[in-house]
Amino acid sequence: MAKTTPGEFVRQVRQEGSKVTWPTPKEAGITSLMVFIMVVIMAVFFLGVDFMLNAGVQYLLGLGG
């Protein structure tokens, strides 16, 4: 495998970067909003699972009263 010079490397990186289809600001905003919504949904889900598991363990150990 031939070694490339730093200049050749930079040229190749720019060439590959020009092939990328970059999202529009609107697409990036919508995608970010959807990710935020999914994070909130998953956080609420795991909070509920945590509470249920905690209640089950406390019941099994007799610490729940």
Gaussian input, Z-matrix of N, CA and C with variables (Angstrom, degrees):
# hf/3-21g

backbone

0 1
 N
 C     1     B1
 C     2     B2     1     A1
 N     3     B3     2     A2     1     D1
 C     4     B4     3     A3     2     D2
 C     5     B5     4     A4     3     D3
 N     6     B6     5     A5     4     D4
 C     7     B7     6     A6     5     D5
 C     8     B8     7     A7     6     D6
 N     9     B9     8     A8     7     D7
 C    10    B10     9     A9     8     D8
 C    11    B11    10    A10     9     D9
 N    12    B12    11    A11    10    D10
 C    13    B13    12    A12    11    D11
 C    14    B14    13    A13    12    D12
 N    15    B15    14    A14    13    D13
 C    16    B16    15    A15    14    D14
 C    17    B17    16    A16    15    D15
 N    18    B18    17    A17    16    D16
 C    19    B19    18    A18    17    D17
 C    20    B20    19    A19    18    D18
 N    21    B21    20    A20    19    D19
 C    22    B22    21    A21    20    D20
 C    23    B23    22    A22    21    D21
 N    24    B24    23    A23    22    D22
 C    25    B25    24    A24    23    D23
 C    26    B26    25    A25    24    D24
 N    27    B27    26    A26    25    D25
 C    28    B28    27    A27    26    D26
 C    29    B29    28    A28    27    D27
 N    30    B30    29    A29    28    D28
 C    31    B31    30    A30    29    D29
 C    32    B32    31    A31    30    D30
 N    33    B33    32    A32    31    D31
 C    34    B34    33    A33    32    D32
 C    35    B35    34    A34    33    D33
 N    36    B36    35    A35    34    D34
 C    37    B37    36    A36    35    D35
 C    38    B38    37    A37    36    D36
 N    39    B39    38    A38    37    D37
 C    40    B40    39    A39    38    D38
 C    41    B41    40    A40    39    D39
 N    42    B42    41    A41    40    D40
 C    43    B43    42    A42    41    D41
 C    44    B44    43    A43    42    D42
 N    45    B45    44    A44    43    D43
 C    46    B46    45    A45    44    D44
 C    47    B47    46    A46    45    D45
 N    48    B48    47    A47    46    D46
 C    49    B49    48    A48    47    D47
 C    50    B50    49    A49    48    D48
 N    51    B51    50    A50    49    D49
 C    52    B52    51    A51    50    D50
 C    53    B53    52    A52    51    D51
 N    54    B54    53    A53    52    D52
 C    55    B55    54    A54    53    D53
 C    56    B56    55    A55    54    D54
 N    57    B57    56    A56    55    D55
 C    58    B58    57    A57    56    D56
 C    59    B59    58    A58    57    D57
 N    60    B60    59    A59    58    D58
 C    61    B61    60    A60    59    D59
 C    62    B62    61    A61    60    D60
 N    63    B63    62    A62    61    D61
 C    64    B64    63    A63    62    D62
 C    65    B65    64    A64    63    D63
 N    66    B66    65    A65    64    D64
 C    67    B67    66    A66    65    D65
 C    68    B68    67    A67    66    D66
 N    69    B69    68    A68    67    D67
 C    70    B70    69    A69    68    D68
 C    71    B71    70    A70    69    D69
 N    72    B72    71    A71    70    D70
 C    73    B73    72    A72    71    D71
 C    74    B74    73    A73    72    D72
 N    75    B75    74    A74    73    D73
 C    76    B76    75    A75    74    D74
 C    77    B77    76    A76    75    D75
 N    78    B78    77    A77    76    D76
 C    79    B79    78    A78    77    D77
 C    80    B80    79    A79    78    D78
 N    81    B81    80    A80    79    D79
 C    82    B82    81    A81    80    D80
 C    83    B83    82    A82    81    D81
 N    84    B84    83    A83    82    D82
 C    85    B85    84    A84    83    D83
 C    86    B86    85    A85    84    D84
 N    87    B87    86    A86    85    D85
 C    88    B88    87    A87    86    D86
 C    89    B89    88    A88    87    D87
 N    90    B90    89    A89    88    D88
 C    91    B91    90    A90    89    D89
 C    92    B92    91    A91    90    D90
 N    93    B93    92    A92    91    D91
 C    94    B94    93    A93    92    D92
 C    95    B95    94    A94    93    D93
 N    96    B96    95    A95    94    D94
 C    97    B97    96    A96    95    D95
 C    98    B98    97    A97    96    D96
 N    99    B99    98    A98    97    D97
 C   100   B100    99    A99    98    D98
 C   101   B101   100   A100    99    D99
 N   102   B102   101   A101   100   D100
 C   103   B103   102   A102   101   D101
 C   104   B104   103   A103   102   D102
 N   105   B105   104   A104   103   D103
 C   106   B106   105   A105   104   D104
 C   107   B107   106   A106   105   D105
 N   108   B108   107   A107   106   D106
 C   109   B109   108   A108   107   D107
 C   110   B110   109   A109   108   D108
 N   111   B111   110   A110   109   D109
 C   112   B112   111   A111   110   D110
 C   113   B113   112   A112   111   D111
 N   114   B114   113   A113   112   D112
 C   115   B115   114   A114   113   D113
 C   116   B116   115   A115   114   D114
 N   117   B117   116   A116   115   D115
 C   118   B118   117   A117   116   D116
 C   119   B119   118   A118   117   D117
 N   120   B120   119   A119   118   D118
 C   121   B121   120   A120   119   D119
 C   122   B122   121   A121   120   D120
 N   123   B123   122   A122   121   D121
 C   124   B124   123   A123   122   D122
 C   125   B125   124   A124   123   D123
 N   126   B126   125   A125   124   D124
 C   127   B127   126   A126   125   D125
 C   128   B128   127   A127   126   D126
 N   129   B129   128   A128   127   D127
 C   130   B130   129   A129   128   D128
 C   131   B131   130   A130   129   D129
 N   132   B132   131   A131   130   D130
 C   133   B133   132   A132   131   D131
 C   134   B134   133   A133   132   D132
 N   135   B135   134   A134   133   D133
 C   136   B136   135   A135   134   D134
 C   137   B137   136   A136   135   D135
 N   138   B138   137   A137   136   D136
 C   139   B139   138   A138   137   D137
 C   140   B140   139   A139   138   D138
 N   141   B141   140   A140   139   D139
 C   142   B142   141   A141   140   D140
 C   143   B143   142   A142   141   D141
 N   144   B144   143   A143   142   D142
 C   145   B145   144   A144   143   D143
 C   146   B146   145   A145   144   D144
 N   147   B147   146   A146   145   D145
 C   148   B148   147   A147   146   D146
 C   149   B149   148   A148   147   D147
 N   150   B150   149   A149   148   D148
 C   151   B151   150   A150   149   D149
 C   152   B152   151   A151   150   D150
 N   153   B153   152   A152   151   D151
 C   154   B154   153   A153   152   D152
 C   155   B155   154   A154   153   D153
 N   156   B156   155   A155   154   D154
 C   157   B157   156   A156   155   D155
 C   158   B158   157   A157   156   D156
 N   159   B159   158   A158   157   D157
 C   160   B160   159   A159   158   D158
 C   161   B161   160   A160   159   D159
 N   162   B162   161   A161   160   D160
 C   163   B163   162   A162   161   D161
 C   164   B164   163   A163   162   D162
 N   165   B165   164   A164   163   D163
 C   166   B166   165   A165   164   D164
 C   167   B167   166   A166   165   D165
 N   168   B168   167   A167   166   D166
 C   169   B169   168   A168   167   D167
 C   170   B170   169   A169   168   D168
 N   171   B171   170   A170   169   D169
 C   172   B172   171   A171   170   D170
 C   173   B173   172   A172   171   D171
 N   174   B174   173   A173   172   D172
 C   175   B175   174   A174   173   D173
 C   176   B176   175   A175   174   D174
 N   177   B177   176   A176   175   D175
 C   178   B178   177   A177   176   D176
 C   179   B179   178   A178   177   D177
 N   180   B180   179   A179   178   D178
 C   181   B181   180   A180   179   D179
 C   182   B182   181   A181   180   D180
 N   183   B183   182   A182   181   D181
 C   184   B184   183   A183   182   D182
 C   185   B185   184   A184   183   D183
 N   186   B186   185   A185   184   D184
 C   187   B187   186   A186   185   D185
 C   188   B188   187   A187   186   D186
 N   189   B189   188   A188   187   D187
 C   190   B190   189   A189   188   D188
 C   191   B191   190   A190   189   D189
 N   192   B192   191   A191   190   D190
 C   193   B193   192   A192   191   D191
 C   194   B194   193   A193   192   D192

   B1=1.4399
   B2=1.5252
   B3=1.3183
   B4=1.4616
   B5=1.5247
   B6=1.3264
   B7=1.4576
   B8=1.5250
   B9=1.3298
   B10=1.4646
   B11=1.5133
   B12=1.3032
   B13=1.4598
   B14=1.5248
   B15=1.3337
   B16=1.4671
   B17=1.5343
   B18=1.3056
   B19=1.4631
   B20=1.5208
   B21=1.3414
   B22=1.4636
   B23=1.5300
   B24=1.3192
   B25=1.4606
   B26=1.5276
   B27=1.3330
   B28=1.4678
   B29=1.5245
   B30=1.3126
   B31=1.4633
   B32=1.5280
   B33=1.3315
   B34=1.4608
   B35=1.5329
   B36=1.3293
   B37=1.4637
   B38=1.5216
   B39=1.3243
   B40=1.4688
   B41=1.5247
   B42=1.3153
   B43=1.4598
   B44=1.5265
   B45=1.3185
   B46=1.4636
   B47=1.5266
   B48=1.3179
   B49=1.4640
   B50=1.5190
   B51=1.3219
   B52=1.4664
   B53=1.5252
   B54=1.3365
   B55=1.4628
   B56=1.5324
   B57=1.3242
   B58=1.4645
   B59=1.5275
   B60=1.3339
   B61=1.4567
   B62=1.5180
   B63=1.3202
   B64=1.4549
   B65=1.5242
   B66=1.3420
   B67=1.4623
   B68=1.5266
   B69=1.3249
   B70=1.4628
   B71=1.5227
   B72=1.3262
   B73=1.4699
   B74=1.5384
   B75=1.3318
   B76=1.4657
   B77=1.5290
   B78=1.3370
   B79=1.4629
   B80=1.5285
   B81=1.3201
   B82=1.4645
   B83=1.5283
   B84=1.3270
   B85=1.4632
   B86=1.5129
   B87=1.3426
   B88=1.4690
   B89=1.5237
   B90=1.3203
   B91=1.4590
   B92=1.5255
   B93=1.3204
   B94=1.4642
   B95=1.5219
   B96=1.3292
   B97=1.4569
   B98=1.5259
   B99=1.3267
   B100=1.4647
   B101=1.5355
   B102=1.3159
   B103=1.4691
   B104=1.5253
   B105=1.3216
   B106=1.4700
   B107=1.5284
   B108=1.3294
   B109=1.4681
   B110=1.5274
   B111=1.3409
   B112=1.4634
   B113=1.5301
   B114=1.3150
   B115=1.4701
   B116=1.5216
   B117=1.3291
   B118=1.4651
   B119=1.5333
   B120=1.3273
   B121=1.4717
   B122=1.5212
   B123=1.3183
   B124=1.4604
   B125=1.5280
   B126=1.3285
   B127=1.4626
   B128=1.5228
   B129=1.3282
   B130=1.4692
   B131=1.5252
   B132=1.3302
   B133=1.4662
   B134=1.5291
   B135=1.3281
   B136=1.4600
   B137=1.5262
   B138=1.3218
   B139=1.4614
   B140=1.5281
   B141=1.3407
   B142=1.4625
   B143=1.5143
   B144=1.3282
   B145=1.4679
   B146=1.5241
   B147=1.3236
   B148=1.4591
   B149=1.5304
   B150=1.3320
   B151=1.4653
   B152=1.5266
   B153=1.3353
   B154=1.4744
   B155=1.5299
   B156=1.3307
   B157=1.4572
   B158=1.5253
   B159=1.3096
   B160=1.4613
   B161=1.5349
   B162=1.3286
   B163=1.4545
   B164=1.5212
   B165=1.3281
   B166=1.4632
   B167=1.5105
   B168=1.3156
   B169=1.4730
   B170=1.5173
   B171=1.3367
   B172=1.4674
   B173=1.5269
   B174=1.3358
   B175=1.4685
   B176=1.5208
   B177=1.3368
   B178=1.4626
   B179=1.5242
   B180=1.3096
   B181=1.4663
   B182=1.5367
   B183=1.3310
   B184=1.4476
   B185=1.5112
   B186=1.3401
   B187=1.4574
   B188=1.5198
   B189=1.3143
   B190=1.4662
   B191=1.5177
   B192=1.2888
   B193=1.4654
   B194=1.4383
   A1=107.89
   A2=115.58
   A3=120.75
   A4=110.42
   A5=114.97
   A6=119.69
   A7=109.07
   A8=115.78
   A9=120.11
   A10=109.57
   A11=115.42
   A12=120.79
   A13=108.07
   A14=117.39
   A15=119.56
   A16=112.08
   A17=117.73
   A18=120.54
   A19=112.13
   A20=115.99
   A21=120.57
   A22=110.57
   A23=115.97
   A24=120.36
   A25=111.09
   A26=116.58
   A27=120.98
   A28=110.19
   A29=117.71
   A30=120.91
   A31=110.70
   A32=116.27
   A33=120.22
   A34=111.66
   A35=116.42
   A36=120.25
   A37=110.10
   A38=117.31
   A39=120.48
   A40=110.90
   A41=116.71
   A42=120.93
   A43=110.48
   A44=117.32
   A45=120.60
   A46=110.94
   A47=117.07
   A48=121.04
   A49=112.38
   A50=116.49
   A51=119.26
   A52=111.64
   A53=118.55
   A54=122.32
   A55=112.39
   A56=116.38
   A57=120.90
   A58=109.58
   A59=115.50
   A60=120.93
   A61=107.43
   A62=116.82
   A63=121.52
   A64=109.91
   A65=117.98
   A66=119.78
   A67=111.06
   A68=114.79
   A69=119.56
   A70=108.00
   A71=118.06
   A72=119.37
   A73=112.40
   A74=116.64
   A75=119.92
   A76=110.18
   A77=117.54
   A78=121.14
   A79=111.13
   A80=116.51
   A81=120.55
   A82=110.57
   A83=117.21
   A84=121.00
   A85=111.92
   A86=116.45
   A87=120.13
   A88=110.40
   A89=116.85
   A90=120.71
   A91=110.74
   A92=117.36
   A93=121.04
   A94=110.78
   A95=117.34
   A96=121.39
   A97=110.91
   A98=117.03
   A99=120.41
   A100=110.86
   A101=116.96
   A102=120.28
   A103=109.93
   A104=117.73
   A105=121.68
   A106=110.34
   A107=117.28
   A108=121.18
   A109=110.45
   A110=116.98
   A111=119.80
   A112=111.38
   A113=117.48
   A114=120.74
   A115=109.91
   A116=117.28
   A117=120.81
   A118=110.40
   A119=116.79
   A120=120.46
   A121=110.67
   A122=117.40
   A123=120.25
   A124=111.15
   A125=117.99
   A126=120.63
   A127=110.43
   A128=117.31
   A129=120.83
   A130=110.33
   A131=117.05
   A132=120.98
   A133=110.78
   A134=117.18
   A135=119.83
   A136=111.88
   A137=118.06
   A138=120.70
   A139=109.44
   A140=116.36
   A141=120.30
   A142=112.18
   A143=117.10
   A144=120.96
   A145=109.76
   A146=117.08
   A147=120.97
   A148=110.71
   A149=116.51
   A150=119.24
   A151=111.37
   A152=117.12
   A153=120.21
   A154=111.17
   A155=117.26
   A156=119.57
   A157=111.51
   A158=117.12
   A159=121.83
   A160=110.15
   A161=116.34
   A162=119.75
   A163=110.60
   A164=117.98
   A165=121.13
   A166=112.27
   A167=117.06
   A168=121.11
   A169=109.76
   A170=117.83
   A171=119.62
   A172=110.83
   A173=117.79
   A174=120.40
   A175=110.63
   A176=116.22
   A177=119.56
   A178=112.15
   A179=116.98
   A180=120.18
   A181=112.46
   A182=116.91
   A183=120.22
   A184=113.62
   A185=116.83
   A186=119.64
   A187=112.09
   A188=116.59
   A189=120.14
   A190=113.63
   A191=119.18
   A192=120.36
   A193=109.87
   D1=124.60
   D2=-177.24
   D3=-75.32
   D4=141.59
   D5=177.01
   D6=-79.06
   D7=143.77
   D8=177.20
   D9=-105.76
   D10=149.16
   D11=178.06
   D12=-79.03
   D13=160.36
   D14=177.76
   D15=-57.65
   D16=-38.87
   D17=178.83
   D18=-63.77
   D19=-41.86
   D20=178.00
   D21=-65.57
   D22=-38.94
   D23=178.22
   D24=-60.94
   D25=-46.89
   D26=179.32
   D27=-61.51
   D28=-40.56
   D29=178.99
   D30=-62.77
   D31=-42.82
   D32=179.10
   D33=-65.37
   D34=-38.89
   D35=178.92
   D36=-63.79
   D37=-44.34
   D38=178.27
   D39=-63.38
   D40=-39.88
   D41=179.57
   D42=-63.40
   D43=-44.08
   D44=178.65
   D45=-68.53
   D46=-37.71
   D47=178.86
   D48=-63.36
   D49=-31.67
   D50=179.29
   D51=-72.83
   D52=-16.97
   D53=178.82
   D54=-82.26
   D55=-15.16
   D56=-176.40
   D57=-72.71
   D58=136.88
   D59=173.30
   D60=-91.57
   D61=104.60
   D62=-176.42
   D63=-82.94
   D64=141.81
   D65=179.13
   D66=-72.49
   D67=152.95
   D68=175.32
   D69=-74.07
   D70=162.55
   D71=177.53
   D72=-57.66
   D73=-35.54
   D74=178.93
   D75=-65.73
   D76=-45.18
   D77=178.64
   D78=-62.14
   D79=-41.75
   D80=179.70
   D81=-64.60
   D82=-40.03
   D83=179.28
   D84=-65.89
   D85=-44.55
   D86=179.59
   D87=-64.00
   D88=-42.87
   D89=179.32
   D90=-62.94
   D91=-42.71
   D92=178.92
   D93=-62.99
   D94=-41.41
   D95=178.54
   D96=-63.35
   D97=-41.99
   D98=179.55
   D99=-65.12
   D100=-39.36
   D101=177.26
   D102=-63.50
   D103=-43.40
   D104=179.24
   D105=-61.32
   D106=-44.19
   D107=179.67
   D108=-62.19
   D109=-43.51
   D110=179.67
   D111=-65.19
   D112=-36.61
   D113=178.01
   D114=-63.31
   D115=-43.30
   D116=179.38
   D117=-64.45
   D118=-44.82
   D119=179.33
   D120=-60.27
   D121=-46.02
   D122=-179.00
   D123=-67.59
   D124=-35.93
   D125=178.08
   D126=-63.34
   D127=-43.35
   D128=178.34
   D129=-65.15
   D130=-41.62
   D131=178.62
   D132=-59.56
   D133=-50.68
   D134=-177.48
   D135=-69.74
   D136=-27.56
   D137=173.65
   D138=-63.56
   D139=-44.23
   D140=177.96
   D141=-63.70
   D142=-43.84
   D143=178.38
   D144=-61.56
   D145=-41.63
   D146=-179.62
   D147=-62.84
   D148=-44.11
   D149=178.84
   D150=-62.86
   D151=-41.73
   D152=-179.99
   D153=-65.61
   D154=-44.15
   D155=178.10
   D156=-64.51
   D157=-39.69
   D158=178.48
   D159=-62.11
   D160=-45.08
   D161=179.17
   D162=-64.06
   D163=-40.09
   D164=179.11
   D165=-64.14
   D166=-43.26
   D167=-179.92
   D168=-66.86
   D169=-43.05
   D170=179.04
   D171=-63.86
   D172=-36.93
   D173=177.86
   D174=-65.91
   D175=-44.51
   D176=-179.32
   D177=-64.59
   D178=-34.97
   D179=-178.37
   D180=-88.06
   D181=-4.16
   D182=178.58
   D183=74.92
   D184=20.39
   D185=-179.15
   D186=-94.17
   D187=-3.14
   D188=-174.11
   D189=-82.62
   D190=-2.48
   D191=177.11
   D192=106.97

